Amino acid sequence: MLKLYGFPISNYYNKVKVVLYEKGLSFEESESIPSQDESILQCSPLGKVPYLETEQGFLSESQVICDFLEATHPSPALFSKDPWKQAKERELLTMLELHLELVARDIYGQAFFGATVSDGTRQRTEKLLRRNIVAFKRLAKFAPYVAGDTFSMADVAAGIHLPILGMATHAVYGEDFLQAAGIDWKGYGKGLAERESFQRVRAEQKAYQQAQQAKKAG
């Protein structure tokens, strides 16, 4: 039995859950937050979530986990078998996670958690995001999926990360940088929302948030 550790507010935790649901795999969930506790570090060397428990041991890093699930459960496939097409899907994945999501993470504190980032961070993040979003747009097809006419691992990442990026930039800068660049992530997201995997992840995320709010109120 696979066991996924993390919590439903984490975009990378939700990314792995989408893959698990897409592949129809049975798994357990265990709530875990980032920690430097030694018991967590034994499972996830940087103390990050998500991490996955398998019969062979523990795996950390969301894309490593997703690649493992793809290799061990190849149907339905989330990467093209054609080497060039798969490379383009992985190129989009790298653009999304390294050059968009990782950059935007510097403003999440202000966007979602009531913190205030420095002017230097705001300016640097804006400059990088505006440039990198244009680069992403050069690669993305949205026809109707991000890499073309087939749902792929790139859509798993895009469906999870793009809404957060759009909301974060609007909250911090008063402008959705994706929409400003001509990327209709909301329309794209409506298409993904028809998939059972995304429906389940969003419903579980909403239920978790409501439960957390109830705890605070109580």
SVG drawing of the C-alpha trace seen along z (x, -y; Angstrom):
<svg xmlns="http://www.w3.org/2000/svg" viewBox="-16 -48 34 52">
<polyline fill="none" stroke="black" stroke-width="0.4" points="0.0,0.0 1.3,-3.4 1.1,-6.1 1.3,-9.8 2.5,-12.3 1.7,-16.0 -1.3,-18.2 -3.9,-19.5 -2.8,-23.1 0.5,-22.1 0.4,-22.4 3.1,-19.7 1.1,-17.3 -1.9,-17.9 0.1,-17.4 1.1,-13.9 -2.6,-13.2 -3.7,-14.1 -1.3,-11.5 -2.4,-8.9 -6.1,-9.5 -5.4,-9.6 -3.8,-6.1 -6.5,-4.8 -4.1,-3.8 -5.1,-3.0 -3.2,-4.9 -3.4,-6.2 -2.9,-9.7 -1.1,-10.9 -1.0,-14.6 2.5,-15.9 4.0,-19.4 7.5,-20.4 9.8,-19.8 13.4,-19.4 12.5,-16.7 14.8,-13.7 11.9,-11.3 10.8,-13.3 14.3,-13.8 14.7,-10.0 11.9,-10.0 12.4,-13.3 16.0,-14.5 15.1,-18.2 12.1,-17.8 9.7,-18.8 6.4,-17.4 5.1,-15.5 6.9,-12.2 5.7,-8.8 6.1,-5.5 6.4,-2.4 7.2,1.2 10.8,0.4 11.1,-2.7 10.5,-6.4 10.7,-8.8 10.7,-12.6 10.5,-15.4 7.2,-15.5 8.4,-14.9 10.6,-12.0 7.5,-10.5 5.4,-11.1 8.1,-9.6 8.2,-6.5 4.4,-6.2 4.6,-6.6 7.3,-3.9 5.6,-1.4 2.1,-2.0 2.5,-3.0 -1.2,-2.9 -2.7,-5.3 0.4,-7.0 1.1,-10.6 4.1,-11.0 4.3,-10.5 6.2,-7.5 7.6,-9.5 11.0,-10.8 10.6,-14.3 7.1,-14.8 8.1,-13.6 11.0,-16.0 8.7,-18.9 6.4,-17.8 9.3,-17.7 10.5,-21.1 7.1,-22.6 7.3,-20.9 10.7,-22.5 9.5,-25.9 6.4,-25.6 8.2,-24.5 11.6,-26.0 11.0,-29.3 7.4,-30.1 6.3,-28.4 9.7,-28.5 10.1,-32.2 6.5,-33.1 7.0,-31.3 8.9,-34.3 5.6,-36.3 3.3,-33.6 3.8,-34.9 2.3,-38.2 -0.3,-36.8 -1.7,-34.2 -0.4,-34.3 -0.5,-37.9 3.3,-38.5 5.0,-41.5 7.8,-41.0 10.5,-43.5 10.4,-46.0 13.5,-44.3 11.8,-40.9 8.7,-42.3 10.7,-44.0 13.0,-41.1 10.1,-38.6 8.0,-40.8 10.9,-41.2 11.6,-37.4 8.0,-36.4 7.0,-38.7 10.0,-37.5 9.5,-33.8 5.8,-33.9 6.5,-35.1 9.0,-32.3 6.4,-29.8 3.8,-31.2 6.2,-30.5 6.2,-26.8 2.6,-26.2 0.1,-25.2 -3.2,-25.0 -4.7,-22.9 -6.5,-22.2 -3.8,-20.8 -0.6,-22.6 1.6,-20.4 -1.0,-19.8 -4.0,-17.5 -3.1,-15.0 -3.4,-15.3 0.0,-14.8 2.1,-15.2 2.7,-18.8 -1.1,-19.4 -0.9,-18.0 1.7,-20.6 0.0,-23.4 -3.4,-22.7 -2.0,-22.9 0.4,-25.8 -1.1,-28.3 -4.1,-29.2 -1.8,-29.8 0.5,-32.0 -2.4,-34.0 -3.9,-34.6 -0.6,-35.4 0.4,-38.1 -3.0,-39.6 -2.9,-39.8 0.6,-41.3 0.7,-43.5 -3.0,-44.1 -2.5,-42.4 -2.7,-38.8 0.5,-38.4 -0.7,-35.3 -3.8,-37.0 -1.8,-40.2 0.4,-38.0 -2.6,-36.6 -2.7,-33.2 -6.3,-32.2 -5.5,-29.9 -9.1,-30.1 -10.5,-28.8 -7.9,-26.1 -8.6,-25.2 -12.3,-24.7 -11.4,-22.0 -9.2,-20.3 -12.0,-20.6 -14.0,-18.1 -11.5,-15.4 -12.3,-13.4 -8.8,-13.6 -8.9,-17.4 -12.5,-17.4 -11.4,-15.1 -8.3,-17.0 -10.2,-20.4 -13.0,-19.0 -10.6,-17.5 -8.6,-20.7 -11.7,-22.7 -12.9,-20.2 -9.4,-20.4 -9.5,-24.2 -13.0,-24.3 -11.9,-21.9 -8.9,-24.0 -11.1,-27.1 -13.5,-25.3 -10.6,-24.4 -9.5,-28.0 -13.0,-29.2 -13.6,-26.5"/>
</svg>
